[in-house]
Amino acid sequence: MKSGNKSRKNNSFQNSFLHILNKYKFILLLLILLSSLFFSETSSNPELKIPSNAQGNELFKIFYERTGKEIKFYYINKNYYPFQFKIHITNLAYFDTNIEFPFYEITKVFNEKVLLFSIFAKSDRNPSFWLEIIDGDPDSKYDNYIYTLPFEHGKSFIVYQGYNTNYSHNGSGSYAIDFSMPVGTPICAARDGYVIKVVDFNQKSGVSKYYSRFANYITIYHQDGTFASYVHLKYKGSLVKVGQYVKAGEQIGLSGNTGRTTGPHLHFQVNLPTYMSHKSIPVPFLDKNGNGFYIKPFITYTSFHIDYLSPEAFATFLVNISSGIRLIFHYTYQNHHIQPFDNEDYE
């Protein structure tokens, strides 16, 4: 008798499941179709052929195609994020055009061949051109996101150089932060995003500007169009690859002492694109209650990751980042301490 009841219950459950499936199968099919269209749009297009005159980088190219006297310039952007660029034609006198040079544009279309402009040759000469390329869209508006301090949950480190210093945090880097920490400290993503740059082959360091070129770093692109840079990582200290999507709190690398540095530390900076440049911006960091705060120099801070927040704190976090009210930021000029603290702890 019990087995009969159990069988009827199973049949009832199966019938209910099939009823729900039939009722919503159109919606399910539509979702599957939309997903396939999205991934086909964002995947690489094998039909896009790049001519030998192309310039740019591995995933972003500008090139021209000639038909008789008409020469058409195009771009293809296979990255996950936009670029802005200028095209300079050095032998422009040999061409007719009503285009003003250098030609400026922002890539708004991805994984497609996009026509930029045409010029018309006065002879058999082909154009000679060079590019200026800058990451990001200067029309980006940064949002109210609250960032995770870029190290492991529960770990604490002191800020030994904050905003607007007389040493290296000034100009476009005014809102950078230096966390004093031993070489090899795990570094975590402060926000979800795509890894767009990884450099981890450098081993040199020094205090002069000459050594700036030797910094190892990771750059991550965020949903609001900003970029976060994690700098001075150790040799072979990257744990991620270009194109990889990472979540806030995910380990991405190991801290180090490469580049222009007075001692082992992590340099963290969020950049907002501007016209053919970037500027750093101050961002709030997450506390255990789901609220944001701005850092101050010479204070030790503990990282609280989103996954470890209480339900109440997580709800507060969601309200804060979706609010149209931005946390008010106040800053003062800071004199820089040349050496990181606790040097005896460094490797």
N, C-alpha and C positions, 0 to 999 in steps of 0.2 A: 504493500500500500504506500509506504514511504517512497519507494522508487518511482511509483506512478506519479506521485505529487511532484517529485523532483524533475521528472521528465516533462510534466506539464509546465512547470516553472521555466525550464530551459527553453521550451518551445515558445512560451509567452515572451521571454526575453529576446529570442531570435526574431520573432515577429515584430516586436516593438522596434528593434534595431533596424530591421529591413524597412519598416514604415518610415522611420526617421531618415534613413539613407535615401529612399526614393523621393521623399519630400524635399530634401535639400540637395539632391544630386546635381541639379542644374547649377546651384551656387558653387558646389565643389568643383564641377567641371570648369566653371568660369574662373575660379581662383587658380586652378592648375594652368589654364590657358594664359592668364595674365602673368603667372610666374615664369612660364616658358618664354613669353615675349620679353619680359624684363631681363632674364638671363641671356637671351639671344642678343639683346641690344647692348649689354655690357660686356659680352665676351668679344674676343678678338675676331675681326672680320678677315678671313683669308683672301678675299677678293680685292682688298685694298693693296695695290702695288705701289711701291715707292720708287721713283726714278733716282738715278745716280746723282742728280744735282741737288738732292735734298740736304737740308741743314737742320740742326736741332739736337735732340738727345735720343735716347733709346726708344722712348715711347711717344715723343712729340716731334713731328716733322713739318717743315715748310719747304715747298718745292714748286717748280713751274712746269707747264706743258706748253709746247709751241705748235701752232698750226698756221703755217704760212707766216704772215707778219704779226699775227696776234699771239701774245704770250700771257697765259693765265696762271696766276699764283694761287696755291691751295695750302690748306693745313690739314693734318690728321692728328688728333689727340687721343691716344689710347690709354692715357692715365685715368686715375679715379678722381682727378681734381682739375680745376681750370688753370690756365696760364694767361699772362698778358705779355705782349711782345711788340717789338718794333722791327720793321724791315728797312734796311738801308740798301739802296742800289747805288753802287759806286760809279757806274758808267751810264747814268741816267740820261746824259746828253744824246745818246744814240737811240732814244725811244720817245715816242709821243704818248702823253698821258695827261689826264686832268686830275690825277691823284696827287695829294700832298705827301711828300716824304720828309722824314721817315714815316712810314705807314704804321699806325698803331691799331691794335685789336686785342680783344679778350676772347679766349676760347670758351664758347657757351655750348658747343656741340661736341659729343664724344663718339669716338669710333666711327666717324664718317669723314668722307672727303668733302671739305668745305671750300667753296670758291671765295677768294678774298678780293681780287681785282684783276683787271687786264691792262697790259701796256702793249704798244704797237711799235714794232721794230722799224727803223729807218734803213737798216742794212741787214746783213746776215749775222751780225753780232748777237750773241746771247747775253742776257743780263748777268752781271756779277753782283752778288748781294751778301750781306752779313746780318746777323740777328742780335738783338738784345732780348733776353727771356727772363721773366721773373715769375716765380710761383704765385698762384692765387689770383682771386678776383677782387679788385679794389672796391667793388660795390658791396662786398660782404659786410654784414652787420653782426657783431658778436652778440651772443645771447646771455641769458642769466644762469648759465650752468655753474654748478659748484664743483670744483676740481678736487680730486683725491691727492693728498700729499704723495709725492712720487717715490715712496719706498714702502716696505712691507707693513702690513697691518700690525699695529701695536708697537712698532719701532719708533724711536725718538731721535731727532738730530737737531742741532742748533743752526740757526741762520747766522752766518758770519759776515755776509754782505747782502744787503737788501736793496731797496729802490734808491735811485738818484744819488749815486756816490761820486766821489771825486777820483775814483780809480778806474773802474771799467764799466760800471753800470750807469751809463749816461747816453745821451743822444737816442738813437733808435733802440738801444738796449737798456733804457732807463728803468724798466720794470722787470728786470731779471732778478733771480734769487739764487744765492749760493748756499747750499747745505754742506756743512763740514761733516765728512764721513770717511771711514777707512776705505782703502782700495779694495775692490771686490764686493762691496755692499750691493745686494740685489736692488735694482731699480724697477719701479712699476709704472705702468701707464697711468697718467692722471685723468685721462678721459678716453672714451671709445674713439676709434678712428683707424684710418689706413696708414700703414708705414709707407712713407714715400722716399725716404733717404736713409741709408745706413753707411757709415764710415767707421771701420774698426781696425784699420791696418797700421795706424800711426803709433809710434813709440816715444817720440821726443816730447820734451816739455821745458818751459823756461818762463821767465817773468816779462820778457820784452814782447812787443807786438809781433815781432818776427815769428814767434812760436804759435800764433793764432791759427795758422794754416795746418798745424799738426794735431788739432783736436779731433778725437773720435766722438761721433755723435749719432743720434737717431732723431729723425723728424717724423711727426705724426700729424696727419691732416684730419680736422674735426668737421662735424656736420655743419657748423655755422660758418665755415670758411676760414677759420683760424688754424694756425700751425703751432704745435708744441715742440720745442727742441730740448733734448737731454744731452748735455755736453760734458766733455772731459772723461768719457768712458775709457776703461782699460783696453789695452791691446787685445784684440779678438774677444771683446766684451759684449758683443751684440748677441742676443738670443732670438732675434726676429729677422725677417727678410722683407725686402721691398714688395709691396702688394698685399702683405698680410694684414688682416683685420684683427685688431686687439681690443680687449675690453678694459675698462677702468679697473685698476688693481692687478692686472695681469703682468707678470714679470717679463721685462723686455731686454734687460741688459745688466751689466755690472759696472759700478762706479770705478773711476780711475784717477789719473793725474796727467793726462795728455793735453798738449796744446799750451796756450798761454795761461799759466796757473802758478800760484804761490804755494800750493800744497794740495793734497788730495781732497776733492770735493765734487759735488754735483751742481752744475749750472743748469737751472731750469728757466725757460722763457716761453711765453705764449705770444706769437706774432699775429698781427692783423695786416693783411695786404693793403697797401696804399698805391698810388700811381707809380708804377715801375720801381716800387720799393716795399719795405715793411716797416712797421713800428711795433714795439712791444706794448702790451697792455697789462694792467693789474687784474688779477683774477682772484676770486674768493676760494678758500679751501674748506673742506668738509670737517665739521666737528662731530662728536659722538651723538649729538642731538638732532642731526640732520640740517643744521644751520651752516651758514658760511661766515668766514672771517678772513681778513687780510693780514698777512704776516707782518711782523716787525723785526728789525735786526736784533741780534744778540739774545734771542729767546729760543728755547728748545720746544719743538712741536712734535706731537705724536700723531701718526697717520691712522685714520679710521676709514676702512674700506666700506663701500656701499653694501657688500654682501654680509657684513657683520653688524649692520645697524639693526636696532630693535624695530618691530613693526611700526611703532609710533614715530621713531626717528626717521624711518624710511618714508612714511607718509608725509612728514614735514619736509623732507628733502624734495619729494615730488612736487609739493605745493610751491616750494621756493623756486625751483628751476622753471616752473610753468608760469610763474607770476610775471606780470609786466613791470614790476617794481624792482629796480636794480639796487643791490646793496651799496650804500654810499661809501665812497673811498676817500680817505684823508691820508696824506703823506707828508713827511718832513724830510729835509735834506740830511743825509747820513755821511759822516766821516767813516772811511773804510779802515778796517783792521787788516793790515797787509797779510798776516799769517792766519790760516785757519786755526781753530782751537784744538786742543788735545792732540798735538802733533805726535806725542809718544805712542798713540794708538794706531798710527798708520803703518802700513806695510812698506 
